[in-house]
Amino acid sequence: MAHGAANRDLEGLRKKIARERKGLAEVKAKEGSALRLLGKVQSDLKRRTRELHAAETQLSSTARELSAQKAEADELARQLSARRANLARRVAALYRWQRSGGALPIVSVEAPGGITERSRYMQAALAYDQEVNARLSAANRRQESIQHELEEKIFRLRDEGRRLGAIQQAVSREARQKRLVLASLRREKENRTQVLRGMEAAAERLARMLDQMSRRAVARPRQTPSQEPAGGGLEPLRGRLDWPVNGRISAPFGKFKHPEFAAEIVRKGVDIEAQPGEAIRAVERGHIVYADQFAGYGNMVIVDHGERYYTIYGHLGEMLKKKGDEVSRGEVLGRAGHEAPWPGARLYFEMRKDGRSVDPFVWLKNR
């Protein structure tokens, strides 16, 4: 009977292992996809950063060019101002000379080097000043035009820099988000890997236990009535069993959303909260067929109540009974204890009938 139930347990564990392997493969595929996406985002971030640096370099170069053009324009303006002052003085001098009786132009052979030469000199000087003034004015206008173009270019470059900066920040945020997703997937992969290893170890141990039970069953003689498990089954006690510990159910029987993997799993028992050191009691009289460590369940006690009914008590901080002991209803089997990674003590409680898990809530008293 126990051998058949253990066989079913092993088969169920193997199915869980297969599901967990599939889930691990899916997480690895997601991790690969996240890595590729992160690579693309990081490449985009590098490109945007280069574009931003190029725009900043061009802006600095244009600003230096504008500064040089302004300095040149200031020098032209100074020269233009000086030339205009010279021109004003020459015009004033020529005007005074004309008022004093001079004539322009005067062609005279009577007084070479006299008034005619002076008039010619003053006209030439005035024409030169006017020409220089015109050239300086044109150069000044060109400088003003260049400055205006450079100022517009700086405005455009600053606007482009702000745009590229905003894009870079957005891509940087996206890269950070992708890295967080990747880190989360890697944590999930590590957790799943650990769970899978635990399941595989439990399956191997259970397989060894089944092999040992098979060999013992072949070797031992048929049991006498006095050796039959204590108890006459639990069927008459449906809905009237005492709770193994006073506490609320923190993880229910059946389908349950795993808090770490965010995936729905099927639980064959319940988790009941307990205080560290609190007594864990048998729900009914029976015979202890297992009292030892079991991978995934910590310290575990299994009680055979007869008629193929079993109760399982896992995650005990301390076991006070051993295999082969007879226990009565309400007798203390052990005490609750803290077990990482859970923050407090808890009891894993499972009920089985004919090798199948049943909902303990149906059998326990209402409270």
C-alpha positions as CSV (number, residue, x, y, z in Angstrom):
1,M,0.0,0.0,0.0
2,A,2.7,2.5,1.0
3,H,4.8,1.3,-1.9
4,G,2.0,2.1,-4.4
5,A,1.6,5.6,-2.9
6,A,5.3,6.2,-3.0
7,N,5.3,5.1,-6.7
8,R,2.6,7.6,-7.4
9,D,4.6,10.3,-5.5
10,L,7.6,9.5,-7.6
11,E,5.6,9.8,-10.8
12,G,4.1,13.1,-9.7
13,L,7.5,14.4,-8.8
14,R,8.9,13.4,-12.2
15,K,6.0,15.3,-13.9
16,K,6.9,18.4,-11.8
17,I,10.5,18.1,-12.8
18,A,9.5,17.9,-16.5
19,R,7.3,21.1,-16.0
20,E,10.1,22.8,-14.2
21,R,12.6,22.0,-16.9
22,K,10.2,23.4,-19.5
23,G,9.8,26.5,-17.4
24,L,13.5,26.9,-17.0
25,A,14.0,26.5,-20.8
26,E,11.3,29.2,-21.3
27,V,13.1,31.5,-18.9
28,K,16.4,30.9,-20.7
29,A,14.8,31.8,-24.0
30,K,13.4,35.0,-22.5
31,E,16.9,35.8,-21.1
32,G,18.4,35.3,-24.6
33,S,15.7,37.6,-26.1
34,A,16.3,40.2,-23.4
35,L,20.0,40.1,-24.0
36,R,19.5,40.7,-27.7
37,L,17.1,43.6,-27.0
38,L,19.5,45.1,-24.5
39,G,22.3,44.8,-27.1
40,K,20.3,46.7,-29.6
41,V,19.3,49.4,-27.1
42,Q,23.0,49.8,-25.9
43,S,24.1,50.1,-29.6
44,D,21.4,52.8,-30.1
45,L,22.6,54.5,-26.9
46,K,26.2,54.5,-28.1
47,R,25.1,56.0,-31.5
48,R,23.0,58.7,-29.9
49,T,25.8,59.5,-27.5
50,R,28.2,59.9,-30.4
51,E,25.7,62.1,-32.2
52,L,25.3,64.2,-29.1
53,H,29.1,64.6,-28.6
54,A,29.5,65.5,-32.3
55,A,26.8,68.2,-32.0
56,E,28.5,69.5,-28.8
57,T,31.8,69.6,-30.6
58,Q,30.3,71.4,-33.6
59,L,28.6,73.8,-31.2
60,S,31.9,74.6,-29.4
61,S,33.7,75.1,-32.8
62,T,30.9,77.4,-34.1
63,A,31.0,79.4,-30.8
64,R,34.7,79.9,-31.2
65,E,34.3,80.9,-34.8
66,L,31.6,83.4,-33.8
67,S,33.8,84.8,-31.1
68,A,36.7,85.3,-33.7
69,Q,34.3,86.9,-36.2
70,K,33.0,89.3,-33.5
71,A,36.6,90.2,-32.6
72,E,37.3,90.8,-36.3
73,A,34.1,92.8,-36.7
74,D,35.0,94.9,-33.7
75,E,38.4,95.7,-35.3
76,L,36.7,96.6,-38.6
77,A,34.3,98.8,-36.7
78,R,37.2,100.5,-35.0
79,Q,39.0,101.1,-38.3
80,L,35.8,102.3,-40.0
81,S,35.2,104.7,-37.2
82,A,38.8,106.1,-37.5
83,R,38.5,106.3,-41.3
84,R,35.2,108.1,-41.0
85,A,36.8,110.6,-38.6
86,N,39.6,111.1,-41.1
87,L,37.1,111.6,-43.9
88,A,35.2,114.1,-41.9
89,R,38.4,116.1,-41.2
90,R,39.4,116.1,-44.9
91,V,35.9,117.2,-46.0
92,A,36.0,120.0,-43.4
93,A,39.5,121.1,-44.5
94,L,38.5,121.0,-48.2
95,Y,35.4,123.1,-47.4
96,R,37.4,125.7,-45.5
97,W,39.9,125.8,-48.4
98,Q,37.2,126.4,-50.9
99,R,35.7,129.2,-48.7
100,S,39.1,130.9,-48.6
101,G,39.1,131.4,-52.4
102,G,40.4,128.2,-53.9
103,A,38.8,126.7,-57.0
104,L,38.3,123.1,-57.9
105,P,39.6,121.9,-60.3
106,I,42.1,124.6,-61.4
107,V,44.4,124.0,-64.3
108,S,47.3,126.5,-64.1
109,V,50.7,126.5,-65.7
110,E,51.5,129.8,-64.0
111,A,52.0,128.4,-60.5
112,P,53.1,124.7,-60.6
113,G,53.1,123.2,-57.2
114,G,50.7,125.8,-56.1
115,I,47.0,125.8,-55.6
116,T,46.3,123.3,-58.4
117,E,48.6,120.6,-56.9
118,R,47.1,121.2,-53.5
119,S,43.5,120.8,-54.8
120,R,44.5,117.6,-56.7
121,Y,46.1,116.2,-53.5
122,M,43.1,117.0,-51.4
123,Q,40.7,115.4,-53.9
124,A,42.9,112.3,-54.2
125,A,43.0,112.0,-50.4
126,L,39.3,112.5,-50.1
127,A,38.6,109.8,-52.8
128,Y,41.0,107.4,-51.1
129,D,39.2,107.9,-47.8
130,Q,35.9,107.4,-49.4
131,E,37.1,104.2,-51.1
132,V,38.6,102.8,-47.8
133,N,35.4,103.8,-46.0
134,A,33.3,102.0,-48.6
135,R,35.5,98.9,-48.3
136,L,35.4,98.9,-44.6
137,S,31.6,99.4,-44.6
138,A,31.2,96.4,-47.0
139,A,33.5,94.3,-44.8
140,N,31.5,95.3,-41.7
141,R,28.2,94.3,-43.4
142,R,29.7,91.0,-44.4
143,Q,30.9,90.4,-40.8
144,E,27.4,91.3,-39.5
145,S,25.9,88.8,-42.0
146,I,28.4,86.1,-40.9
147,Q,27.7,86.8,-37.3
148,H,24.0,86.5,-37.9
149,E,24.5,83.2,-39.7
150,L,26.7,81.8,-36.9
151,E,24.2,82.9,-34.3
152,E,21.5,81.1,-36.2
153,K,23.7,78.0,-36.5
154,I,24.4,78.1,-32.8
155,F,20.7,78.3,-32.1
156,R,20.1,75.3,-34.3
157,L,22.9,73.3,-32.8
158,R,21.7,74.0,-29.3
159,D,18.2,73.0,-30.3
160,E,19.6,69.8,-31.9
161,G,21.7,69.2,-28.7
162,R,18.6,69.4,-26.6
163,R,16.8,67.0,-28.9
164,L,19.7,64.5,-28.9
165,G,20.0,64.9,-25.2
166,A,16.4,64.0,-24.7
167,I,16.7,61.0,-27.0
168,Q,19.8,59.9,-25.2
169,Q,18.1,60.1,-21.8
170,A,15.1,58.1,-23.2
171,V,17.3,55.4,-24.6
172,S,19.4,55.4,-21.4
173,R,16.1,54.8,-19.4
174,E,15.1,52.1,-21.8
175,A,18.5,50.4,-21.4
176,R,18.2,50.6,-17.6
177,Q,14.7,49.0,-17.8
178,K,16.1,46.2,-20.1
179,R,18.9,45.6,-17.6
180,L,16.3,45.3,-14.8
181,V,14.3,42.9,-16.8
182,L,17.4,40.8,-17.6
183,A,18.4,40.8,-13.9
184,S,14.9,39.7,-13.0
185,L,15.0,36.9,-15.6
186,R,18.4,35.8,-14.3
187,R,17.2,35.7,-10.7
188,E,14.2,33.6,-11.9
189,K,16.5,31.3,-13.8
190,E,18.7,30.8,-10.7
191,N,15.6,30.2,-8.5
192,R,14.2,27.7,-11.0
193,T,17.5,26.0,-11.3
194,Q,17.7,25.6,-7.5
195,V,14.1,24.3,-7.4
196,L,14.8,21.9,-10.2
197,R,17.9,20.6,-8.5
198,G,16.0,20.1,-5.3
199,M,13.2,18.3,-7.1
200,E,15.7,16.0,-8.9
201,A,17.4,15.3,-5.6
202,A,14.1,14.5,-4.0
203,A,13.1,12.3,-6.9
204,E,16.4,10.4,-6.6
205,R,16.0,9.9,-2.9
206,L,12.4,8.8,-3.2
207,A,13.4,6.3,-5.9
208,R,16.0,4.9,-3.6
209,M,13.4,4.7,-0.8
210,L,11.0,2.8,-3.2
211,D,13.8,0.4,-4.1
212,Q,14.5,-0.3,-0.5
213,M,10.8,-0.7,0.3
214,S,10.5,-3.2,-2.6
215,R,13.4,-5.2,-1.3
216,R,12.1,-5.3,2.3
217,A,8.6,-6.2,1.1
218,V,10.0,-9.3,-0.7
219,A,12.2,-10.3,2.2
220,R,9.8,-9.9,5.2
221,P,7.1,-12.3,6.2
222,R,3.4,-11.4,6.0
223,Q,2.3,-9.1,8.8
224,T,0.3,-10.3,11.7
225,P,-2.8,-8.4,12.9
226,S,-0.9,-6.9,15.7
227,Q,1.5,-5.4,13.2
228,E,-1.2,-3.7,11.2
229,P,-1.2,0.1,11.3
230,A,-3.1,1.6,14.2
231,G,-6.3,3.4,13.4
232,G,-9.3,2.4,11.3
233,G,-9.1,5.2,8.7
234,L,-10.4,8.7,8.7
235,E,-13.6,8.5,6.7
236,P,-16.0,8.7,9.7
237,L,-14.1,11.8,10.9
238,R,-14.6,14.0,7.8
239,G,-15.0,17.6,8.9
240,R,-14.3,16.6,12.6
241,L,-10.5,16.4,12.8
242,D,-8.6,18.8,15.0
243,W,-6.1,21.1,13.4
244,P,-2.5,20.1,13.7
245,V,-1.6,23.6,14.8
246,N,-3.5,26.8,15.5
247,G,-2.7,29.2,12.7
248,R,-4.1,30.6,9.4
249,I,-3.6,28.9,6.0
250,S,-0.9,30.9,4.2
251,A,-0.8,28.7,1.1
252,P,-3.9,26.8,0.1
253,F,-4.5,23.4,-1.4
254,G,-4.8,23.1,-5.2
255,K,-3.9,25.8,-7.7
256,F,-1.8,28.5,-6.1
257,K,0.2,31.4,-7.6
258,H,3.8,31.1,-6.7
259,P,5.0,34.4,-5.1
260,E,8.5,34.2,-6.6
261,F,7.9,32.8,-10.1
262,A,4.5,34.5,-10.6
263,A,3.3,31.2,-12.1
264,E,0.4,29.0,-11.1
265,I,1.4,25.7,-9.4
266,V,-0.7,22.9,-8.0
267,R,-0.1,22.2,-4.3
268,K,-0.9,18.8,-2.7
269,G,-1.1,20.2,0.8
270,V,-1.4,23.5,2.8
271,D,1.0,25.8,4.6
272,I,-0.3,26.7,8.1
273,E,1.3,29.6,10.0
274,A,2.7,28.8,13.4
275,Q,4.7,30.3,16.2
276,P,8.4,29.1,16.6
277,G,8.4,26.2,19.1
278,E,4.6,25.7,18.9
279,A,3.4,22.1,19.3
280,I,2.5,20.2,16.1
281,R,-0.1,17.5,16.9
282,A,-1.4,14.4,15.2
283,V,-4.9,14.9,13.9
284,E,-5.8,11.2,14.7
285,R,-4.2,8.1,16.2
286,G,-1.9,6.1,13.9
287,H,1.5,4.6,13.3
288,I,4.5,6.7,12.3
289,V,6.0,5.3,9.1
290,Y,8.5,8.1,8.4
291,A,10.3,10.6,10.6
292,D,13.3,12.1,9.0
293,Q,14.7,14.9,6.8
294,F,13.2,15.0,3.3
295,A,14.4,17.3,0.5
296,G,12.0,20.2,0.0
297,Y,10.1,19.4,3.3
298,G,12.8,19.7,6.0
299,N,12.0,17.5,9.0
300,M,9.0,15.4,8.0
301,V,6.7,13.0,9.8
302,I,4.2,10.7,8.1
303,V,1.5,9.0,10.1
304,D,-0.4,5.9,8.7
305,H,-4.0,6.0,10.0
306,G,-5.1,2.7,8.4
307,E,-7.4,2.1,5.5
308,R,-4.8,3.8,3.2
309,Y,-5.2,7.2,5.0
310,Y,-1.9,9.2,5.6
311,T,-1.1,12.6,7.1
312,I,2.1,14.4,6.4
313,Y,3.7,17.0,8.6
314,G,6.6,19.0,7.0
315,H,9.0,21.8,7.9
316,L,9.2,20.8,11.6
317,G,11.7,22.6,13.6
318,E,12.0,19.6,16.0
319,M,10.8,16.1,15.7
320,L,9.7,14.4,19.0
321,K,8.7,11.0,17.5
322,K,10.5,8.4,15.5
323,K,9.6,5.9,12.9
324,G,7.6,3.0,14.4
325,D,6.0,5.0,17.2
326,E,2.3,4.7,17.9
327,V,0.6,8.1,18.4
328,S,-2.8,9.0,19.7
329,R,-5.1,11.9,18.6
330,G,-3.7,15.2,19.7
331,E,-0.3,13.8,20.6
332,V,2.7,16.1,20.0
333,L,4.7,15.0,17.0
334,G,7.2,17.9,17.0
335,R,7.5,21.6,17.2
336,A,7.4,24.4,14.6
337,G,10.6,26.1,13.7
338,H,11.9,28.8,11.4
339,E,13.1,27.7,8.0
340,A,14.7,30.0,5.4
341,P,13.7,31.8,3.3
342,W,10.3,32.2,5.0
343,P,10.1,35.0,7.6
344,G,8.4,32.9,10.3
345,A,7.6,29.3,11.3
346,R,5.1,27.3,9.3
347,L,3.8,23.8,9.0
348,Y,3.3,21.9,5.7
349,F,0.3,19.6,6.2
350,E,-0.9,17.1,3.6
351,M,-3.6,14.4,3.7
352,R,-3.6,11.3,1.4
353,K,-6.2,8.7,0.6
354,D,-5.3,5.7,-1.7
355,G,-2.1,7.6,-2.7
356,R,-4.0,10.7,-3.8
357,S,-3.8,14.1,-2.1
358,V,-7.1,15.4,-0.7
359,D,-8.0,18.9,0.5
360,P,-7.3,19.0,4.3
361,F,-9.8,21.8,4.7
362,V,-12.7,19.3,4.0
363,W,-11.5,17.1,6.9
364,L,-10.5,19.7,9.5
365,K,-13.0,21.2,11.9
366,N,-14.5,24.6,11.0
367,R,-13.2,27.4,13.1
